[in-house]
Amino acid sequence: MAGYMPARADFIEEFDNYAEWDLRDIDFVEDDSDILHALKMAVVDIYHSRLKERQRRKKIIRDHGLINLKKFQLMERRYPKEVQDLYETMRRFARIVGPVEHDKFIESHALEFELRRECARTYDHLKKTREEERLKRTMLSEVLQYIQDSSACQQWLRRQADIDSGLSPSIPVASNSGRRSAPPLNLTGLPGTEKLNEKEKELCQMVRLVPGAYLEYKSALLNECNKQGGLRLAQARALIKIDVNKTRKIYDFLIREGYITKA
């Protein structure tokens, strides 16, 4: 601090630095009247009160560590902005509660602020994690609900593809209750439909198989038939892992149309 002399532990300029000037011309003599004597004593009492105020101010500066202002300012900056604002507001009350109590008060509020921020961060993380788990459970339960019905599974996959591409699902998910047979599949707008002939379209509608999957299964069966010189139904079922009834219908259709031959 400017004006502080560490070797003497004192200041170059005191509070009310010219207070002694009021005493320089005072001289107590025996022939002073009572009024003059009382007036001189009042001046001395005023001077004593000024000395007490000097000591009080020095004590506040030393107790609160205000001599080294740079160190004091660095300590303030280690707090978050919200705590720094509180520090600035409560600084005027530091002389009342004392340095130790004041520091405890600020530290407790800094700790409270950190705990609140950490609690908010933890809450947001848990909320995000629970939402992700809920979405996973919803998707898994929906898949398990329709996975046993191959036709419903194909429709579910088609609907998910529409959702992922930003389109509105155009194919309703069929019920797996088994009470009513599913209606023919609507091939309008499905990828690969233009590559099918009329009989293949009719097969896909009745079997409820999307054109893209049918073309993939057809290609796999044709390649295997060319390699083996023929194809059995058991081999076809091993190649395409779908409902066995659908596999048989596709196999019979390809045999009937002459695409493949029996082994």
C-alpha positions in Angstrom: 0.0 0.0 0.0 1.3 3.5 -0.9 2.5 5.4 2.2 3.0 2.3 4.4 6.4 1.7 6.0 6.9 -2.0 6.6 10.0 -1.5 8.8 8.1 0.8 11.2 4.8 -1.0 10.6 3.2 2.5 10.3 2.0 5.0 7.8 3.8 8.1 6.5 0.5 10.1 6.7 -1.9 9.4 9.5 -5.6 9.8 9.6 -6.4 13.4 10.5 -2.8 14.1 10.0 -2.9 17.6 11.4 -4.7 16.9 14.6 -1.6 17.8 16.7 -1.8 21.3 15.4 -4.7 22.0 17.8 -2.4 21.2 20.8 0.7 23.1 19.8 -0.3 26.4 21.4 -2.0 24.9 24.5 -0.2 25.5 27.8 -1.6 24.7 31.2 -0.8 27.3 33.8 -1.9 27.7 37.4 -3.7 31.1 36.9 -6.1 29.7 34.2 -9.7 30.3 34.9 -12.0 27.3 35.3 -13.6 28.0 32.0 -10.3 28.2 30.2 -9.0 25.1 31.9 -12.2 23.1 30.9 -11.8 24.4 27.3 -8.2 23.1 27.2 -9.2 19.8 28.6 -12.0 19.5 25.9 -9.4 20.1 23.2 -7.2 17.3 24.7 -10.2 14.9 24.8 -10.9 15.6 21.2 -7.3 14.9 20.3 -7.5 11.6 22.3 -10.6 10.6 20.3 -8.7 11.3 17.1 -5.9 9.0 18.2 -8.4 6.2 19.0 -9.8 6.6 15.5 -6.4 6.3 14.0 -5.8 3.1 15.9 -9.2 1.7 14.9 -8.5 2.3 11.3 -5.0 0.8 11.5 -6.4 -2.3 13.1 -9.1 -2.7 10.4 -6.4 -2.4 7.7 -4.1 -5.0 9.4 -6.8 -7.4 10.4 -8.4 -7.6 6.9 -5.1 -7.7 5.1 -5.6 -4.4 3.2 -1.9 -3.5 3.4 -1.1 -5.7 0.4 -3.9 -4.6 -2.0 -2.6 -6.6 -5.0 -2.8 -9.9 -3.0 -6.2 -8.9 -1.7 -7.5 -8.2 -5.3 -6.1 -11.5 -6.5 -7.9 -13.4 -3.8 -11.2 -11.7 -4.9 -10.7 -12.7 -8.5 -10.6 -16.4 -7.7 -14.3 -16.3 -7.0 -17.0 -16.5 -9.7 -18.6 -13.3 -10.9 -21.7 -13.8 -8.7 -19.6 -14.3 -5.6 -17.5 -11.3 -6.5 -20.6 -9.1 -6.7 -21.6 -10.4 -3.2 -18.1 -9.7 -2.0 -18.3 -6.1 -3.2 -21.7 -5.6 -1.5 -20.7 -7.1 1.8 -17.3 -5.4 2.0 -18.8 -2.4 3.9 -20.0 -4.7 6.7 -16.6 -6.4 7.2 -15.6 -4.0 9.9 -18.6 -5.0 11.9 -18.4 -8.8 11.9 -14.6 -9.1 11.9 -12.2 -10.5 9.3 -12.5 -14.2 10.2 -16.3 -14.1 10.3 -16.4 -12.1 7.0 -14.2 -14.6 5.2 -16.2 -17.5 6.5 -19.4 -15.8 5.2 -17.9 -15.3 1.7 -16.4 -18.8 1.6 -19.7 -20.4 2.6 -21.6 -18.5 -0.1 -18.9 -19.4 -2.7 -19.3 -23.1 -1.7 -23.1 -22.8 -1.9 -22.8 -21.4 -5.4 -20.6 -24.2 -6.5 -22.9 -26.8 -5.1 -25.9 -25.3 -6.8 -24.1 -25.2 -10.1 -23.0 -28.8 -9.7 -26.5 -29.9 -8.8 -27.9 -28.2 -11.8 -25.3 -29.9 -14.0 -26.0 -33.3 -12.5 -29.8 -32.8 -12.9 -29.4 -31.9 -16.6 -27.2 -35.0 -17.2 -29.6 -37.3 -15.4 -32.6 -35.9 -17.3 -30.8 -36.4 -20.6 -29.7 -39.9 -19.7 -33.3 -40.9 -18.6 -34.7 -39.5 -21.8 -32.3 -41.5 -23.9 -33.1 -44.7 -21.9 -36.8 -44.0 -22.3 -36.4 -43.7 -26.1 -34.4 -46.9 -26.3 -37.0 -48.8 -24.2 -39.8 -47.5 -26.4 -38.0 -48.5 -29.6 -37.1 -51.9 -28.3 -40.6 -52.7 -27.1 -42.0 -51.6 -30.5 -39.5 -53.9 -32.3 -40.2 -56.9 -30.0 -43.9 -56.4 -30.5 -43.7 -56.9 -34.3 -40.6 -59.0 -34.8 -42.5 -62.3 -34.6 -44.7 -61.3 -37.5 -42.5 -61.0 -40.5 -45.0 -59.0 -42.6 -45.5 -56.6 -39.7 -41.7 -56.4 -39.3 -41.3 -55.4 -42.9 -43.9 -52.7 -42.5 -42.2 -51.5 -39.3 -38.8 -51.3 -41.1 -40.5 -49.4 -43.9 -42.1 -47.0 -41.5 -38.8 -46.3 -39.7 -37.1 -45.7 -43.1 -39.8 -43.1 -43.9 -39.4 -41.4 -40.5 -35.6 -41.3 -40.9 -35.9 -39.7 -44.3 -38.3 -37.1 -43.0 -41.4 -38.5 -44.7 -44.7 -39.3 -43.1 -45.2 -43.1 -42.6 -47.5 -44.3 -45.4 -47.8 -47.9 -44.3 -49.8 -48.7 -41.2 -48.3 -51.3 -38.9 -50.5 -54.4 -39.0 -51.8 -56.0 -35.8 -50.2 -59.3 -34.8 -53.4 -60.6 -33.2 -53.9 -63.1 -36.0 -57.7 -62.5 -36.1 -57.7 -61.1 -39.7 -55.3 -61.6 -42.6 -53.3 -58.5 -43.6 -54.4 -56.8 -46.8 -52.2 -56.8 -49.9 -49.2 -54.5 -49.7 -49.5 -51.2 -51.6 -46.4 -50.9 -53.8 -47.0 -47.3 -54.8 -43.9 -45.3 -54.4 -41.8 -48.1 -53.0 -38.2 -48.2 -54.3 -37.6 -51.0 -56.9 -41.2 -51.4 -58.0 -40.3 -50.3 -61.5 -37.9 -53.2 -61.8 -40.7 -55.8 -61.3 -43.0 -57.3 -63.9 -46.7 -57.8 -63.2 -46.4 -61.3 -61.8 -43.6 -60.2 -59.5 -45.6 -57.2 -58.3 -48.6 -59.5 -57.6 -46.3 -61.8 -55.6 -44.9 -58.9 -53.5 -48.4 -57.7 -52.8 -49.7 -61.0 -51.7 -46.6 -62.0 -49.7 -46.3 -58.4 -48.4 -42.7 -58.1 -49.3 -41.1 -54.8 -50.3 -39.6 -54.8 -53.9 -36.1 -54.1 -52.7 -36.1 -57.1 -50.4 -37.6 -59.3 -53.1 -35.0 -58.3 -55.6 -32.2 -59.0 -53.1 -33.6 -62.5 -52.3 -34.1 -63.3 -55.9 -30.5 -62.4 -56.8 -29.2 -64.5 -53.9 -31.3 -67.5 -55.0 -30.3 -67.1 -58.7 -26.6 -66.9 -57.8 -26.8 -70.0 -55.6 -28.7 -71.9 -58.2 -26.1 -71.1 -60.9 -23.3 -72.3 -58.6 -25.0 -75.5 -57.5 -26.7 -76.3 -60.8 -30.0 -76.4 -59.0 -31.6 -75.4 -55.7 -33.6 -77.1 -53.0 -36.1 -75.5 -50.7 -34.0 -76.2 -47.6 -31.1 -74.3 -49.3 -33.3 -71.4 -50.1 -34.5 -71.2 -46.5 -30.9 -71.2 -45.3 -30.0 -68.3 -47.7 -32.9 -65.9 -46.8 -33.7 -65.7 -43.2 -37.4 -64.7 -43.3 -40.7 -66.5 -42.6 -40.6 -70.0 -44.0 -44.0 -69.7 -45.7 -42.8 -66.6 -47.6 -39.6 -68.4 -48.5 -41.6 -71.3 -50.0 -43.9 -68.9 -52.0 -40.9 -67.1 -53.4 -39.1 -70.4 -54.2 -42.2 -71.9 -55.9 -42.7 -68.7 -57.9 -39.1 -68.7 -59.2 -39.4 -72.4 -60.1 -42.7 -71.8 -61.8 -41.4 -68.8 -63.8 -38.2 -70.6 -64.8 -35.8 -68.4 -63.0 -34.3 -71.4 -61.0 -34.4 -75.2 -61.2 -34.8 -77.8 -58.5 -31.7 -79.7 -57.5 
